[in-house]
């Protein structure tokens, strides 16, 4: 009485068979959907596993490359120190007077302006690292140029390339830094690149450099400090705020305007 009245033909065999087929079809559809979900989950798990495996392989390659680069840098530094030691030995006078060392020997042991800046703690660790790399790359460039000239004069083959560590430092850090300093000079600023080479690499006196360029006293010192910190900042060894601190501490912008 209170229940729903079934439609005509509900209890027939054909109707029951049709309802049974509908239920089976619905059940099969649900099973297919569940199987598809399981396959999708399996595919995602496989993709994650493959990505993790590729990441592990890439990390291993990067680590191996870093180790190889570090080893190349160590070998290049060792070779550079050996060459510098041999050069100092060749420049050392073979004999001295009875009164003591020759003037040339005394000049060799005289501290450079840059060494005095380091002793005065005006040069930070990052700036010293920049100075060492600038000297290493610059000497490598000069050596390659000299060898290239000798090869052309003698009709020899191609010159020997720079070591991997030096070549990498030249491409990633030295060249962009040198281009930036050259841009400063083109805009009417200081010849900062030549200044660093004179003081850091060649060991020239700050006073002599200032007299040659007609600069005020202290100008060369601040220029060298700023250029080395610029290298460290561009190499991401130092924070850019340290470069701003040098500019503010030494009034570098004002000195740039008053230098010439």
Secondary structure, 3 states (H helix, E strand, C coil): CCCCCCCCCCCCHHHHHHHHHHHHHHHHHHHHHHHHHHHHHHHHHHHHHHHHHHHHHHHHHHHHHHHHHHHHHHHHHHHHHHHHHHHHHHHCCCCCECCECCHHHHHHCCCCHHHHHHHCCCCCHHHHHHHHHHHHHHHHHHHHHHHHHHHHHHCCCCCCCCCHHHHHHHHHHHHHHHHHHHHHHHCCCCCHHHHHHHHHHCCCCHHHHHHHHCCCCCHHHHHHHHHHHHHHHHCCCCCHHHHHHHHHHHCHHHHHHHCC
